[in-house]
Amino acid sequence: MIRNKEKIIQENTEKIAQLLKSYVNEMDTLSGTQEFTIDNIERLWGEMDGSAKEVYREISREVIAQINEKEIIRAKKGNTKRKE
């Protein structure tokens, strides 16, 4: 069971929404300039991808840290048998 699940979801939903908002705003600003090229679009896309991956890594670390280890240990002990 994951502790603080709703808090993790809420906080990280806000982070992802901010990343999306920033990306769309940057694309909008860029689209009105001479700099609106495939290279710059790909650069912004790559930045967004890198930022999103970092947020997902943080989420994974947070979720793993909040897992109830006792349940995992109990399940593991139930699955192990002495070899004869």
One Martini backbone bead per residue (centre of mass of N, CA, C, O) as a GRO file, in nm:
protein
   84
    1MET     BB    1   0.098   0.035   0.021
    2ILE     BB    2   0.046   0.379  -0.040
    3ARG     BB    3   0.153   0.655   0.092
    4ASN     BB    4   0.029   0.962   0.003
    5LYS     BB    5  -0.109   0.938  -0.280
    6GLU     BB    6  -0.277   1.201  -0.323
    7LYS     BB    7  -0.043   1.397  -0.285
    8ILE     BB    8   0.132   1.299  -0.517
    9ILE     BB    9  -0.072   1.350  -0.738
   10GLN     BB   10  -0.124   1.651  -0.696
   11GLU     BB   11   0.167   1.763  -0.713
   12ASN     BB   12   0.234   1.631  -1.000
   13THR     BB   13   0.008   1.751  -1.164
   14GLU     BB   14   0.108   2.042  -1.134
   15LYS     BB   15   0.384   2.004  -1.268
   16ILE     BB   16   0.281   1.904  -1.544
   17ALA     BB   17   0.100   2.145  -1.606
   18GLN     BB   18   0.333   2.353  -1.606
   19LEU     BB   19   0.492   2.230  -1.837
   20LEU     BB   20   0.270   2.252  -2.048
   21LYS     BB   21   0.223   2.555  -2.033
   22SER     BB   22   0.512   2.639  -2.106
   23TYR     BB   23   0.527   2.500  -2.380
   24VAL     BB   24   0.287   2.639  -2.517
   25ASN     BB   25   0.387   2.930  -2.474
   26GLU     BB   26   0.654   2.899  -2.628
   27MET     BB   27   0.526   2.816  -2.897
   28ASP     BB   28   0.356   3.069  -2.932
   29THR     BB   29   0.585   3.271  -2.934
   30LEU     BB   30   0.750   3.139  -3.165
   31SER     BB   31   0.521   3.148  -3.394
   32GLY     BB   32   0.571   3.484  -3.416
   33THR     BB   33   0.848   3.411  -3.555
   34GLN     BB   34   1.147   3.342  -3.733
   35GLU     BB   35   1.213   3.094  -3.520
   36PHE     BB   36   0.996   2.903  -3.659
   37THR     BB   37   1.144   2.601  -3.649
   38ILE     BB   38   1.221   2.281  -3.647
   39ASP     BB   39   1.460   2.306  -3.455
   40ASN     BB   40   1.302   2.463  -3.227
   41ILE     BB   41   1.080   2.264  -3.187
   42GLU     BB   42   1.264   2.025  -3.109
   43ARG     BB   43   1.393   2.163  -2.867
   44LEU     BB   44   1.134   2.203  -2.701
   45TRP     BB   45   1.053   1.908  -2.701
   46GLY     BB   46   1.309   1.804  -2.557
   47GLU     BB   47   1.272   1.969  -2.299
   48MET     BB   48   1.000   1.850  -2.223
   49ASP     BB   49   1.088   1.557  -2.211
   50GLY     BB   50   1.306   1.589  -1.990
   51SER     BB   51   1.120   1.711  -1.772
   52ALA     BB   52   0.913   1.481  -1.761
   53LYS     BB   53   1.110   1.254  -1.685
   54GLU     BB   54   1.194   1.378  -1.414
   55VAL     BB   55   0.916   1.372  -1.285
   56TYR     BB   56   0.878   1.063  -1.312
   57ARG     BB   57   1.121   0.990  -1.138
   58GLU     BB   58   1.022   1.131  -0.883
   59ILE     BB   59   0.764   0.971  -0.854
   60SER     BB   60   0.893   0.693  -0.825
   61ARG     BB   61   1.058   0.755  -0.571
   62GLU     BB   62   0.817   0.841  -0.396
   63VAL     BB   63   0.652   0.581  -0.414
   64ILE     BB   64   0.866   0.387  -0.306
   65ALA     BB   65   0.899   0.540  -0.029
   66GLN     BB   66   0.567   0.482   0.034
   67ILE     BB   67   0.596   0.194   0.074
   68ASN     BB   68   0.491  -0.090   0.239
   69GLU     BB   69   0.726  -0.311   0.342
   70LYS     BB   70   0.572  -0.523   0.508
   71GLU     BB   71   0.409  -0.641   0.273
   72ILE     BB   72   0.648  -0.740   0.106
   73ILE     BB   73   0.777  -0.921   0.319
   74ARG     BB   74   0.535  -1.102   0.368
   75ALA     BB   75   0.512  -1.204   0.076
   76LYS     BB   76   0.795  -1.321   0.057
   77LYS     BB   77   0.777  -1.524   0.294
   78GLY     BB   78   0.535  -1.684   0.166
   79ASN     BB   79   0.722  -1.768  -0.104
   80THR     BB   80   0.924  -1.904   0.084
   81LYS     BB   81   1.118  -2.202   0.081
   82ARG     BB   82   1.268  -2.460   0.187
   83LYS     BB   83   1.536  -2.629   0.087
   84GLU     BB   84   1.605  -2.992   0.044
   0.00000   0.00000   0.00000
